[in-house]
Structure formats: C-alpha cells, structure tokens
Amino acid sequence: MPHDFRVYGHLAGLDELQLKNCLAHLSAYECETSGHVLDFVHEGGFIDVDSDLEALLPLVGPSARGVIDIINHQDWEMHRCTLLSGVLTRTRIDLDNALDTAYASERRS
C-alpha cells in the first residue's frame, strides 16, 4: 500500500542529552541513532510535522545540523528542511525533480 505522506530526517552533531530528548519528542517516528546522529522516518498518513519540527528546534543545540525531507504524495510536492546553526530553512521542491535535487545537495556536502 503506498504511503500518502513521508518524512525522512537526518540530524548530526547531537550530544547524549539532545539525542535522548529528540527520541522522546519524536516517539511517533521510527528512530535510529548511531553515535551523535539521529535518523527518523514516518511513512503513512498525514502528521503535524510542522509542529514537530518547531518543537524540535529548542531540543538541539546550535552545533546540530541536518536535513529533513517531507514528501506529500497527494499534493505531489516535497519540502526540504535544512538545519544549520540553530536555523531551520524550508525549500519547496517539485517531486518531478526531487532526485536531481537530492543528488545535487549530496555532491555539495
């Protein structure tokens, strides 16, 4: 069964307390940690990811960095959120061009 809504997040530069707080806050997501990195995923129905991300910001420090992709299959759109220096920016990406955009940002890293 296809999922209408997907969220893929990758946060790095988190200390143990930040990881613990993020895991508690993101309990509705599938989460995996490795060292100072947190990956989280949601695939299914719509969730209030905007509120989740807004509440996540105070839990991470200014050294945290990451990327969160929000894919809405019903509206055929994707938003890429980038966390850097305590600021979360959001860019809309046409799903038809999503792979090109993803690979372009990987090459810049």
N, CA and C atoms as a LAMMPS dump frame, in Angstrom:
ITEM: TIMESTEP
0
ITEM: NUMBER OF ATOMS
327
ITEM: BOX BOUNDS ff ff ff
-5.0000000000000000e+02 5.0000000000000000e+02
-5.0000000000000000e+02 5.0000000000000000e+02
-5.0000000000000000e+02 5.0000000000000000e+02
ITEM: ATOMS id mol type element x y z
1 1 1 N 0.842 -1.177 0
2 1 2 C 0 0 0
3 1 3 C 0.891 1.245 0
4 2 1 N 0.687 2.147 -0.939
5 2 2 C 1.51 3.357 -0.975
6 2 3 C 1.184 4.284 0.195
7 3 1 N 2.182 5.034 0.601
8 3 2 C 2.01 5.977 1.7
9 3 3 C 1.781 7.373 1.133
10 4 1 N 0.799 8.088 1.704
11 4 2 C 0.49 9.435 1.244
12 4 3 C 1.492 10.466 1.727
13 5 1 N 2.134 10.193 2.838
14 5 2 C 2.955 11.206 3.488
15 5 3 C 4.213 10.551 4.047
16 6 1 N 5.351 11.136 3.751
17 6 2 C 6.62 10.571 4.213
18 6 3 C 7.503 11.683 4.768
19 7 1 N 8.211 11.347 5.819
20 7 2 C 9.183 12.262 6.415
21 7 3 C 10.465 11.473 6.639
22 8 1 N 11.576 12.008 6.137
23 8 2 C 12.882 11.385 6.323
24 8 3 C 13.81 12.434 6.923
25 9 1 N 14.278 12.196 8.138
26 9 2 C 15.13 13.166 8.81
27 9 3 C 16.48 12.591 9.173
28 10 1 N 17.482 13.437 9.11
29 10 2 C 18.852 13.063 9.469
30 10 3 C 19.459 14.247 10.212
31 11 1 N 19.737 14.063 11.491
32 11 2 C 20.338 15.113 12.318
33 11 3 C 21.674 14.624 12.853
34 12 1 N 22.672 15.47 12.805
35 12 2 C 24.012 15.129 13.289
36 12 3 C 24.487 16.193 14.27
37 13 1 N 25.522 15.848 15.033
38 13 2 C 26.092 16.792 15.98
39 13 3 C 25.32 16.906 17.28
40 14 1 N 24.625 15.839 17.664
41 14 2 C 23.815 15.844 18.885
42 14 3 C 24.58 15.176 20.023
43 15 1 N 24.48 15.751 21.217
44 15 2 C 25.078 15.09 22.377
45 15 3 C 24.069 14.095 22.96
46 16 1 N 24.463 13.381 24.001
47 16 2 C 23.604 12.325 24.562
48 16 3 C 22.264 12.858 25.059
49 17 1 N 22.277 13.994 25.747
50 17 2 C 21.032 14.568 26.257
51 17 3 C 20.13 15.019 25.115
52 18 1 N 20.702 15.64 24.105
53 18 2 C 19.915 16.065 22.943
54 18 3 C 19.311 14.855 22.228
55 19 1 N 20.097 13.794 22.072
56 19 2 C 19.571 12.571 21.455
57 19 3 C 18.402 12.02 22.259
58 20 1 N 18.567 11.948 23.569
59 20 2 C 17.505 11.425 24.439
60 20 3 C 16.238 12.27 24.314
61 21 1 N 16.378 13.595 24.35
62 21 2 C 15.218 14.486 24.241
63 21 3 C 14.553 14.388 22.872
64 22 1 N 15.356 14.293 21.82
65 22 2 C 14.802 14.162 20.468
66 22 3 C 14.06 12.837 20.306
67 23 1 N 14.622 11.76 20.839
68 23 2 C 13.956 10.454 20.757
69 23 3 C 12.605 10.486 21.46
70 24 1 N 12.541 11.126 22.622
71 24 2 C 11.266 11.228 23.342
72 24 3 C 10.272 12.068 22.548
73 25 1 N 10.745 13.178 21.989
74 25 2 C 9.864 14.069 21.229
75 25 3 C 9.376 13.417 19.937
76 26 1 N 10.216 12.635 19.298
77 26 2 C 9.882 12.02 18.011
78 26 3 C 9.419 10.573 18.171
79 27 1 N 8.749 10.276 19.267
80 27 2 C 8.338 8.892 19.546
81 27 3 C 7.339 8.346 18.524
82 28 1 N 6.661 9.205 17.78
83 28 2 C 5.715 8.747 16.755
84 28 3 C 6.429 8.342 15.462
85 29 1 N 7.727 8.585 15.394
86 29 2 C 8.529 8.264 14.216
87 29 3 C 9.37 7.021 14.503
88 30 1 N 9.796 6.355 13.442
89 30 2 C 10.796 5.3 13.591
90 30 3 C 12.138 6.007 13.719
91 31 1 N 12.846 5.758 14.8
92 31 2 C 14.113 6.453 15.056
93 31 3 C 15.259 5.461 15.188
94 32 1 N 16.424 5.901 14.743
95 32 2 C 17.64 5.106 14.876
96 32 3 C 18.793 6.059 15.173
97 33 1 N 19.612 5.691 16.144
98 33 2 C 20.769 6.516 16.476
99 33 3 C 22.055 5.753 16.202
100 34 1 N 23.079 6.518 15.893
101 34 2 C 24.419 5.965 15.707
102 34 3 C 25.402 7.067 16.077
103 35 1 N 26.059 6.888 17.204
104 35 2 C 26.965 7.932 17.67
105 35 3 C 26.195 9.205 17.988
106 36 1 N 26.549 10.288 17.335
107 36 2 C 25.902 11.588 17.55
108 36 3 C 24.888 11.902 16.452
109 37 1 N 24.378 10.864 15.79
110 37 2 C 23.471 11.028 14.651
111 37 3 C 22.124 10.399 14.961
112 38 1 N 21.061 11.105 14.567
113 38 2 C 19.692 10.606 14.704
114 38 3 C 19.036 10.603 13.334
115 39 1 N 18.539 9.449 12.924
116 39 2 C 17.729 9.328 11.714
117 39 3 C 16.309 9.018 12.148
118 40 1 N 15.33 9.692 11.532
119 40 2 C 13.938 9.413 11.858
120 40 3 C 13.099 9.384 10.59
121 41 1 N 12.067 8.525 10.621
122 41 2 C 11.248 8.258 9.439
123 41 3 C 9.79 8.154 9.841
124 42 1 N 8.917 8.681 8.982
125 42 2 C 7.48 8.428 9.081
126 42 3 C 6.994 8.14 7.672
127 43 1 N 6.289 7.043 7.501
128 43 2 C 5.658 6.693 6.228
129 43 3 C 4.243 6.252 6.536
130 44 1 N 3.271 7.016 6.086
131 44 2 C 1.882 6.675 6.382
132 44 3 C 0.964 7.844 6.143
133 45 1 N 0.032 8.031 7.078
134 45 2 C -0.922 9.128 6.973
135 45 3 C -0.287 10.45 7.359
136 46 1 N -1.083 11.498 7.179
137 46 2 C -0.587 12.837 7.474
138 46 3 C -0.353 13.024 8.971
139 47 1 N 0.726 13.704 9.31
140 47 2 C 1.044 14.065 10.688
141 47 3 C 1.406 15.55 10.701
142 48 1 N 1.375 16.146 11.868
143 48 2 C 1.694 17.568 12.004
144 48 3 C 3.207 17.74 12.129
145 49 1 N 3.897 17.539 11.038
146 49 2 C 5.355 17.603 11.048
147 49 3 C 5.842 19.02 11.331
148 50 1 N 5.077 20.037 10.937
149 50 2 C 5.495 21.416 11.196
150 50 3 C 5.613 21.683 12.693
151 51 1 N 4.625 21.246 13.45
152 51 2 C 4.684 21.412 14.91
153 51 3 C 5.813 20.587 15.508
154 52 1 N 6.013 19.385 14.968
155 52 2 C 7.103 18.536 15.46
156 52 3 C 8.459 19.21 15.253
157 53 1 N 8.66 19.796 14.074
158 53 2 C 9.94 20.441 13.791
159 53 3 C 10.122 21.712 14.61
160 54 1 N 9.05 22.473 14.785
161 54 2 C 9.128 23.694 15.59
162 54 3 C 9.522 23.369 17.03
163 55 1 N 8.932 22.313 17.577
164 55 2 C 9.242 21.913 18.953
165 55 3 C 10.607 21.227 19.053
166 56 1 N 11.116 20.729 17.942
167 56 2 C 12.419 20.065 17.932
168 56 3 C 13.575 21.066 18.055
169 57 1 N 13.403 22.253 17.496
170 57 2 C 14.49 23.241 17.478
171 57 3 C 15.081 23.54 18.853
172 58 1 N 14.257 23.777 19.893
173 58 2 C 14.853 24.058 21.202
174 58 3 C 15.579 22.852 21.822
175 59 1 N 15.324 21.657 21.294
176 59 2 C 15.933 20.447 21.851
177 59 3 C 17.34 20.187 21.321
178 60 1 N 17.682 20.826 20.218
179 60 2 C 19.002 20.626 19.616
180 60 3 C 19.82 21.906 19.784
181 61 1 N 21.098 21.773 19.881
182 61 2 C 21.959 22.936 20.05
183 61 3 C 22.359 23.547 18.722
184 62 1 N 23.073 24.666 18.781
185 62 2 C 23.486 25.343 17.551
186 62 3 C 24.489 24.538 16.727
187 63 1 N 25.116 23.531 17.332
188 63 2 C 26.062 22.709 16.567
189 63 3 C 25.358 21.603 15.78
190 64 1 N 24.065 21.403 16.033
191 64 2 C 23.313 20.381 15.292
192 64 3 C 23.114 20.834 13.849
193 65 1 N 23.128 19.861 12.972
194 65 2 C 22.887 20.137 11.558
195 65 3 C 22.129 18.955 10.976
196 66 1 N 21.409 19.196 9.902
197 66 2 C 20.688 18.085 9.319
198 66 3 C 19.775 18.476 8.182
199 67 1 N 19.123 17.456 7.655
200 67 2 C 18.196 17.601 6.541
201 67 3 C 16.956 16.787 6.858
202 68 1 N 15.788 17.375 6.6
203 68 2 C 14.516 16.674 6.762
204 68 3 C 13.738 16.845 5.465
205 69 1 N 13.403 15.737 4.823
206 69 2 C 12.59 15.768 3.611
207 69 3 C 11.164 15.39 3.961
208 70 1 N 10.214 16.211 3.521
209 70 2 C 8.789 15.989 3.755
210 70 3 C 8.143 15.799 2.389
211 71 1 N 7.595 14.615 2.161
212 71 2 C 7.029 14.284 0.853
213 71 3 C 5.533 14.063 0.997
214 72 1 N 4.76 14.824 0.239
215 72 2 C 3.306 14.733 0.223
216 72 3 C 2.907 14.206 -1.152
217 73 1 N 2.543 12.939 -1.218
218 73 2 C 2.211 12.322 -2.498
219 73 3 C 0.873 12.799 -3.042
220 74 1 N -0.061 13.151 -2.182
221 74 2 C -1.366 13.612 -2.666
222 74 3 C -1.253 14.951 -3.377
223 75 1 N -0.464 15.865 -2.818
224 75 2 C -0.278 17.179 -3.441
225 75 3 C 0.918 17.206 -4.388
226 76 1 N 1.601 16.081 -4.504
227 76 2 C 2.757 15.902 -5.37
228 76 3 C 3.791 17.006 -5.149
229 77 1 N 4.227 17.111 -3.872
230 77 2 C 5.24 18.101 -3.542
231 77 3 C 6.168 17.574 -2.458
232 78 1 N 7.31 18.199 -2.4
233 78 2 C 8.311 17.846 -1.401
234 78 3 C 8.872 19.133 -0.824
235 79 1 N 9.137 19.112 0.464
236 79 2 C 9.822 20.22 1.117
237 79 3 C 11.1 19.673 1.734
238 80 1 N 12.184 20.375 1.512
239 80 2 C 13.452 20.017 2.145
240 80 3 C 13.741 21.07 3.203
241 81 1 N 13.857 20.603 4.445
242 81 2 C 14.208 21.474 5.564
243 81 3 C 15.673 21.231 5.889
244 82 1 N 16.409 22.305 6.052
245 82 2 C 17.826 22.217 6.377
246 82 3 C 18.067 22.902 7.711
247 83 1 N 18.711 22.205 8.621
248 83 2 C 19.044 22.75 9.936
249 83 3 C 20.539 23.042 9.976
250 84 1 N 20.869 24.301 10.255
251 84 2 C 22.261 24.707 10.353
252 84 3 C 22.355 25.908 11.281
253 85 1 N 23.245 25.847 12.245
254 85 2 C 23.472 26.948 13.201
255 85 3 C 22.198 27.371 13.922
256 86 1 N 21.344 26.411 14.257
257 86 2 C 20.125 26.695 15.004
258 86 3 C 18.984 27.25 14.186
259 87 1 N 19.148 27.325 12.867
260 87 2 C 18.116 27.879 11.987
261 87 3 C 17.612 26.782 11.056
262 88 1 N 16.287 26.672 10.957
263 88 2 C 15.661 25.699 10.065
264 88 3 C 15.111 26.443 8.855
265 89 1 N 15.619 26.121 7.676
266 89 2 C 15.104 26.717 6.443
267 89 3 C 14.332 25.65 5.681
268 90 1 N 13.365 26.105 4.887
269 90 2 C 12.483 25.178 4.177
270 90 3 C 12.381 25.607 2.719
271 91 1 N 12.569 24.634 1.823
272 91 2 C 12.503 24.888 0.393
273 91 3 C 11.532 23.903 -0.241
274 92 1 N 10.664 24.405 -1.127
275 92 2 C 9.738 23.531 -1.855
276 92 3 C 10.439 23.004 -3.099
277 93 1 N 10.272 21.709 -3.33
278 93 2 C 10.889 21.049 -4.475
279 93 3 C 9.802 20.303 -5.24
280 94 1 N 9.771 20.481 -6.544
281 94 2 C 8.835 19.738 -7.381
282 94 3 C 9.234 18.269 -7.33
283 95 1 N 8.287 17.391 -7.028
284 95 2 C 8.621 15.964 -6.92
285 95 3 C 9.19 15.402 -8.217
286 96 1 N 8.827 15.993 -9.351
287 96 2 C 9.385 15.514 -10.61
288 96 3 C 10.896 15.728 -10.67
289 97 1 N 11.406 16.683 -9.872
290 97 2 C 12.837 16.991 -9.868
291 97 3 C 13.519 16.594 -8.565
292 98 1 N 12.846 15.832 -7.728
293 98 2 C 13.358 15.548 -6.382
294 98 3 C 14.68 14.793 -6.403
295 99 1 N 14.83 13.818 -7.266
296 99 2 C 16.082 13.061 -7.291
297 99 3 C 17.247 13.928 -7.723
298 100 1 N 17.031 14.773 -8.734
299 100 2 C 18.101 15.678 -9.153
300 100 3 C 18.517 16.582 -8.011
301 101 1 N 17.546 17.093 -7.268
302 101 2 C 17.827 17.991 -6.148
303 101 3 C 18.563 17.251 -5.038
304 102 1 N 18.124 16.046 -4.725
305 102 2 C 18.763 15.27 -3.659
306 102 3 C 20.215 14.98 -4.002
307 103 1 N 20.46 14.553 -5.224
308 103 2 C 21.832 14.236 -5.601
309 103 3 C 22.694 15.49 -5.685
310 104 1 N 22.131 16.606 -6.107
311 104 2 C 22.891 17.857 -6.177
312 104 3 C 23.342 18.281 -4.788
313 105 1 N 22.467 18.158 -3.797
314 105 2 C 22.852 18.561 -2.443
315 105 3 C 23.872 17.584 -1.861
316 106 1 N 23.82 16.323 -2.243
317 106 2 C 24.804 15.349 -1.767
318 106 3 C 26.19 15.683 -2.315
319 107 1 N 26.258 16.132 -3.555
320 107 2 C 27.55 16.463 -4.156
321 107 3 C 28.179 17.671 -3.472
322 108 1 N 27.352 18.587 -2.948
323 108 2 C 27.862 19.784 -2.284
324 108 3 C 28.392 19.476 -0.895
325 109 1 N 27.951 18.374 -0.284
326 109 2 C 28.334 18.057 1.1
327 109 3 C 29.796 17.704 1.207
